[in-house]
Amino acid sequence: MTATRRWEYRTLRIKTKIFGDYDPADIDADLDRLGAQGWELVGSAVVGVSFLMFLKREK
């Protein structure tokens, strides 16, 4: 019988500026750092003026 895989989840919120842009390189750096810790981006959404990025990794 195989063991049940267990996951933990994390939400990364990127709040955009009303008068100006966000720097995609900053988001890439955050995702690279989290990826090195085992986090995988599994989804995203726009809520108001924020981007939400949903990540998971095995416990």
Backbone torsions as a table, in degrees:
resi	resn	phi	psi	omega
1	MET	NA	136.7	-178.6
2	THR	-87.8	151.0	178.5
3	ALA	-75.9	147.5	177.7
4	THR	-76.4	130.5	177.9
5	ARG	-77.4	140.2	-179.9
6	ARG	-117.7	141.7	-175.7
7	TRP	-123.6	151.8	167.4
8	GLU	-122.0	153.8	-171.9
9	TYR	-125.5	154.7	179.9
10	ARG	-146.6	144.6	176.5
11	THR	-116.7	126.5	176.9
12	LEU	-104.6	124.1	-179.5
13	ARG	-108.7	125.8	176.1
14	ILE	-111.9	111.2	-179.8
15	LYS	-92.2	124.3	179.8
16	THR	-82.1	156.8	178.1
17	LYS	-87.6	143.6	179.8
18	ILE	-67.3	-42.8	-179.8
19	PHE	-114.5	77.3	179.2
20	GLY	147.4	171.3	-177.9
21	ASP	-102.6	164.5	169.0
22	TYR	-93.4	160.0	179.9
23	ASP	-100.0	111.8	179.7
24	PRO	-56.3	-29.0	178.4
25	ALA	-62.3	-34.7	177.6
26	ASP	-66.5	-40.9	178.2
27	ILE	-66.2	-42.3	176.9
28	ASP	-58.2	-42.5	-179.5
29	ALA	-63.0	-42.7	178.0
30	ASP	-62.5	-46.1	-179.4
31	LEU	-66.5	-37.1	176.3
32	ASP	-62.6	-43.4	179.8
33	ARG	-62.7	-46.0	179.6
34	LEU	-68.0	-37.2	177.0
35	GLY	-60.8	-38.6	178.2
36	ALA	-65.1	-22.1	178.4
37	GLN	-92.1	3.9	176.5
38	GLY	98.9	0.7	-180.0
39	TRP	-78.8	142.6	178.4
40	GLU	-123.4	130.3	176.6
41	LEU	-72.4	123.5	-177.1
42	VAL	-119.2	-6.7	179.1
43	GLY	-177.3	166.9	177.7
44	SER	-153.1	161.2	179.1
45	ALA	-156.2	156.9	172.9
46	VAL	-107.5	126.5	178.5
47	VAL	-130.2	108.7	-177.2
48	GLY	62.3	-121.1	179.6
49	VAL	-102.3	18.6	-178.4
50	SER	-120.4	147.3	168.1
51	PHE	-99.7	130.6	173.8
52	LEU	-108.2	133.2	177.7
53	MET	-122.2	126.5	-175.8
54	PHE	-103.8	129.3	-176.9
55	LEU	-125.1	155.6	174.5
56	LYS	-143.5	157.2	171.7
57	ARG	-151.6	155.7	-179.7
58	GLU	-73.2	139.6	177.8
59	LYS	-75.8	NA	NA
